[in-house]
C-alpha cells in the first residue's frame, strides 16, 4: 500500500519551449529569488531610512557575485580535472547554462562582494559589512529555498533510496526506486530559517548586536546542509568512498565561521540598528520615528 504513496516525478525541467531554446524552471526560480531579495531590501531600506538608490548597485553586486562564485565553486571543488584538464573544459567554465553551480562557492564570492560594497558605499551611508549581512541573510534564505526547488524541477541533487511514503521516483533520471527528496528538505529548512531571522529582525533587532543574524545563518543553514548530505547521493564520482562528502567538508568552515562571528558579535559587536541623527529641520517628536518604526508601530 505504501507504494501507492510514492511520487513519480517526471515534470519537464523546461517550462516554455521556444524552438531550440527554452525557459527552465530552475532559471525562473533562480531569478525569482533575486527579485524577492530586491523587494525585501527595498522594505529594509524604507524601514530604516536608507537611500533606495543603493538597491540597484547592490542587486548587480549580488547577482554577479553569486553566479561567478557558484560557477567557479563547482568547477574548482567538484570537477577540477575536467575544467582545468583541457582547453575545451576550461572554456566551459564560462558556460554556466550547461549546469554546475555550487552554493559554497557562491557564498565565498558573496562575502567578497559584500566586503567591497560596504567599503565602497558604507562610509557615505553609515553602514558596515555586518549591518548589510544581517539583512542579506534573511533574503538569502528564501532565495536558497527557491534554488533548491529549481533543483527539484531539474530532477537533480536528490537523496538515497528511502522507504518513507513521500519518496520521489525521478523518472527522467531513469530511477525506479523512491529516493529522499532532499531538495524539498533543504528548501523547507532554509525557508523556516528565513522566517525565524525575519522575526528576529522585526521584533528583536534593537536588543541584539550587529552580526548576530549573520552568525546564526551560517551555523543553522550550513549545519542543516551538513546533516542532509548524509542522505544525499554522491554528486561526483570521487565522493563514493569518502566518509564526509565535498558538500559536508565545505560546510564545516562556514559553520565554524558562524560560531566565530556570533561570539564576536555578542561580545564586541555594534548595535544591531543604526542610530540616525534627526535633521535640524525635523521637529523633536519626529526624531523617534526611526526607533518606533523598528518596533513595528
C-alpha positions as CSV (number, residue, x, y, z in Angstrom):
1,X,0.0,0.0,0.0
2,X,2.9,2.4,0.7
3,X,4.0,2.1,-2.9
4,X,0.9,4.0,-3.9
5,X,2.1,7.0,-1.9
6,X,5.4,7.3,-3.7
7,X,5.6,10.2,-6.1
8,X,6.6,9.6,-9.7
9,X,8.4,12.8,-10.5
10,X,8.6,13.4,-14.3
11,X,8.0,17.1,-14.6
12,X,9.6,18.7,-17.7
13,X,12.5,20.9,-16.4
14,X,11.8,23.3,-19.3
15,X,8.7,25.4,-18.6
16,X,8.4,27.0,-22.0
17,X,9.9,25.6,-25.2
18,X,11.0,28.2,-27.8
19,X,12.4,26.2,-30.7
20,X,15.9,25.1,-29.8
21,X,15.7,27.2,-26.7
22,X,13.6,27.1,-23.6
23,X,12.9,28.8,-20.3
24,X,13.8,26.4,-17.5
25,X,12.0,26.2,-14.1
26,X,15.4,26.4,-12.5
27,X,16.3,29.7,-14.2
28,X,12.9,31.2,-13.4
29,X,13.2,30.3,-9.7
30,X,16.8,31.5,-9.6
31,X,15.9,34.9,-10.9
32,X,12.7,35.0,-8.7
33,X,14.9,34.6,-5.6
34,X,16.9,37.8,-6.6
35,X,13.7,39.7,-7.4
36,X,12.2,38.7,-4.0
37,X,15.5,39.8,-2.4
38,X,15.3,43.2,-4.1
39,X,11.8,43.9,-2.8
40,X,12.9,42.7,0.7
41,X,15.8,45.1,0.7
42,X,13.6,47.9,-0.6
43,X,11.4,47.3,2.5
44,X,14.5,47.1,4.8
45,X,15.9,50.4,3.4
46,X,12.5,52.2,3.6
47,X,12.0,50.9,7.2
48,X,15.5,52.1,8.2
49,X,15.6,55.3,6.2
50,X,18.4,54.2,3.9
51,X,18.5,55.6,0.3
52,X,16.9,53.4,-2.2
53,X,19.5,54.4,-4.8
54,X,21.7,51.7,-3.3
55,X,19.3,49.0,-4.4
56,X,20.3,48.6,-8.0
57,X,24.1,48.5,-7.4
58,X,23.5,46.1,-4.6
59,X,21.4,43.8,-6.8
60,X,24.1,43.8,-9.5
61,X,26.8,43.1,-7.0
62,X,24.9,40.2,-5.5
63,X,23.9,38.8,-8.9
64,X,27.4,38.9,-10.4
65,X,29.0,37.6,-7.2
66,X,26.6,34.7,-6.9
67,X,26.8,33.5,-10.5
68,X,30.6,33.8,-10.8
69,X,31.3,32.4,-7.4
70,X,28.8,29.5,-7.7
71,X,30.2,28.6,-11.1
72,X,33.8,28.7,-10.0
73,X,33.0,26.8,-6.9
74,X,31.6,23.9,-8.9
75,X,34.5,23.9,-11.3
76,X,37.2,24.0,-8.5
77,X,35.6,21.9,-5.8
78,X,33.7,19.2,-7.8
79,X,35.3,18.8,-11.2
80,X,38.7,20.4,-11.4
81,X,40.1,17.6,-13.6
82,X,37.5,18.3,-16.3
83,X,37.5,22.1,-16.3
84,X,41.3,22.6,-15.8
85,X,42.4,19.5,-17.7
86,X,41.9,20.7,-21.2
87,X,41.1,23.9,-23.2
88,X,37.7,22.5,-24.0
89,X,36.8,22.1,-20.4
90,X,38.3,25.4,-19.4
91,X,36.1,27.3,-21.9
92,X,33.1,25.6,-20.4
93,X,33.8,27.4,-17.1
94,X,32.2,30.4,-18.9
95,X,29.1,28.5,-19.8
96,X,27.0,28.2,-16.6
97,X,23.9,27.3,-18.6
98,X,25.5,23.9,-19.2
99,X,25.0,23.2,-15.5
100,X,27.1,23.2,-12.4
101,X,26.7,25.7,-9.6
102,X,28.0,25.3,-6.1
103,X,26.4,27.2,-3.2
104,X,29.6,27.2,-1.2
105,X,31.5,29.0,-4.0
106,X,28.6,31.4,-4.3
107,X,28.8,32.1,-0.6
108,X,32.5,32.8,-0.7
109,X,32.1,35.2,-3.6
110,X,29.2,36.9,-1.9
111,X,31.3,37.6,1.2
112,X,34.0,39.2,-1.0
113,X,31.4,41.2,-3.0
114,X,29.8,42.5,0.2
115,X,33.1,43.5,1.7
116,X,33.7,45.6,-1.4
117,X,30.2,47.0,-1.4
118,X,30.3,48.0,2.2
119,X,33.7,49.6,1.8
120,X,32.6,51.4,-1.3
121,X,29.3,52.7,0.0
122,X,29.3,52.2,3.7
123,X,31.1,55.3,4.9
124,X,28.9,57.6,2.9
125,X,25.7,56.0,4.0
126,X,26.7,55.0,7.6
127,X,26.5,51.2,7.4
128,X,29.1,48.4,7.6
129,X,29.7,44.8,6.4
130,X,27.8,43.2,9.3
131,X,24.9,45.5,9.1
132,X,24.5,44.6,5.5
133,X,24.9,40.9,6.0
134,X,22.3,40.8,8.8
135,X,19.7,41.8,6.3
136,X,21.1,40.0,3.3
137,X,20.9,36.6,5.1
138,X,17.2,36.9,5.5
139,X,16.6,37.3,1.8
140,X,19.2,34.7,1.0
141,X,17.3,32.0,3.0
142,X,14.3,32.4,0.7
143,X,16.4,32.7,-2.4
144,X,18.2,29.5,-1.5
145,X,14.8,27.8,-1.0
146,X,13.8,28.8,-4.5
147,X,17.0,27.4,-5.9
148,X,16.5,24.1,-4.2
149,X,13.0,23.9,-5.7
150,X,14.7,24.6,-9.1
151,X,16.9,21.6,-8.4
152,X,13.8,19.5,-7.8
153,X,12.4,20.6,-11.2
154,X,15.7,19.6,-12.7
155,X,15.5,16.2,-11.0
156,X,18.9,16.6,-9.6
157,X,20.7,16.6,-6.2
158,X,18.4,14.1,-4.6
159,X,18.9,11.5,-1.9
160,X,19.4,7.8,-1.3
161,X,16.7,5.2,-1.5
162,X,14.0,5.5,1.1
163,X,11.1,3.5,2.4
164,X,9.3,6.6,3.5
165,X,5.9,7.2,1.9
166,X,6.9,10.6,0.5
167,X,9.8,9.2,-1.5
168,X,10.2,10.5,-5.1
169,X,10.9,8.3,-8.1
170,X,12.8,10.5,-10.5
171,X,11.6,9.0,-13.8
172,X,13.6,11.4,-16.0
173,X,16.8,10.1,-14.4
174,X,15.9,6.5,-15.1
175,X,15.3,5.9,-11.4
176,X,12.9,3.0,-10.4
177,X,13.2,3.2,-6.6
178,X,11.9,6.0,-4.4
179,X,14.6,8.5,-3.2
180,X,14.7,11.1,-0.5
181,X,13.5,14.5,-2.0
182,X,16.4,16.3,-0.3
183,X,15.7,19.3,-2.4
184,X,12.5,19.8,-0.5
185,X,14.2,19.1,2.8
186,X,16.7,21.8,2.2
187,X,14.1,24.2,0.8
188,X,11.9,23.8,3.8
189,X,14.8,24.2,6.3
190,X,16.0,27.4,4.5
191,X,12.5,28.9,4.4
192,X,11.9,28.2,8.1
193,X,15.3,29.7,9.0
194,X,14.4,32.8,6.9
195,X,11.1,33.2,8.8
196,X,13.0,33.0,12.2
197,X,15.6,35.5,11.1
198,X,12.9,37.8,9.8
199,X,11.0,37.6,13.1
200,X,14.3,38.5,15.0
201,X,14.8,41.4,12.7
202,X,11.3,42.8,13.2
203,X,11.0,42.2,16.9
204,X,14.5,42.0,18.4
205,X,16.9,44.0,16.3
206,X,17.2,46.8,18.9
207,X,18.3,44.3,21.5
208,X,20.8,42.2,19.6
209,X,24.2,43.1,18.3
210,X,25.2,43.6,14.7
211,X,26.4,40.3,13.1
212,X,24.2,38.0,15.3
213,X,21.8,37.2,12.4
214,X,24.8,36.6,10.1
215,X,26.3,34.2,12.6
216,X,23.0,32.3,13.2
217,X,22.6,32.0,9.4
218,X,25.9,30.3,8.9
219,X,25.5,27.9,11.8
220,X,22.0,26.8,11.0
221,X,22.0,26.8,7.2
222,X,25.3,25.0,6.7
223,X,24.5,22.8,9.8
224,X,21.3,21.7,8.0
225,X,23.3,21.3,4.8
226,X,25.8,19.1,6.6
227,X,23.2,16.8,8.1
228,X,21.1,16.5,4.9
229,X,24.2,15.5,2.9
230,X,24.3,12.2,4.9
231,X,21.2,11.0,2.9
232,X,22.2,12.5,-0.5
233,X,23.6,10.5,-3.4
234,X,27.2,11.5,-4.4
235,X,27.3,14.3,-6.9
236,X,30.6,13.3,-8.4
237,X,32.5,10.0,-8.6
238,X,35.3,10.8,-6.2
239,X,32.8,11.2,-3.3
240,X,31.8,7.5,-3.5
241,X,34.3,6.3,-0.8
242,X,34.5,9.5,1.3
243,X,33.3,9.4,4.9
244,X,32.2,13.1,4.5
245,X,31.4,14.3,1.0
246,X,32.6,17.5,-0.5
247,X,29.4,19.4,0.5
248,X,30.0,18.5,4.1
249,X,33.7,19.3,4.1
250,X,32.9,22.7,2.6
251,X,30.2,23.3,5.1
252,X,32.4,22.8,8.2
253,X,34.4,26.1,7.7
254,X,31.2,28.1,7.3
255,X,29.7,26.6,10.5
256,X,32.9,27.5,12.4
257,X,32.9,30.9,10.8
258,X,29.3,31.4,12.0
259,X,30.3,30.4,15.6
260,X,33.2,32.9,15.5
261,X,31.0,35.7,14.1
262,X,28.3,35.0,16.7
263,X,30.7,35.1,19.6
264,X,32.5,38.2,18.3
265,X,29.2,40.0,17.7
266,X,27.8,39.2,21.1
267,X,30.9,40.3,22.9
268,X,32.1,43.2,20.8
269,X,29.5,43.9,18.1
270,X,27.9,47.3,17.4
271,X,24.2,47.8,18.0
272,X,22.0,46.0,15.5
273,X,20.4,49.1,14.2
274,X,21.9,52.4,13.1
275,X,21.0,55.5,15.1
276,X,20.4,58.2,12.6
277,X,20.6,61.8,14.0
278,X,17.5,63.8,13.4
279,X,17.6,66.6,10.9
280,X,17.6,70.1,12.4
281,X,14.6,70.9,10.2
282,X,12.6,68.0,11.7
283,X,10.6,68.5,14.8
284,X,11.8,66.9,18.0
285,X,8.8,64.5,18.2
286,X,9.8,63.1,14.8
287,X,13.3,62.2,15.9
288,X,11.8,59.0,17.5
289,X,10.2,57.8,14.3
290,X,13.1,55.6,13.3
291,X,13.1,53.7,16.6
292,X,9.3,53.4,16.6
293,X,9.3,52.0,13.1
294,X,11.6,49.2,14.1
295,X,9.2,48.2,16.8
296,X,6.5,47.8,14.2
297,X,4.5,50.8,15.3
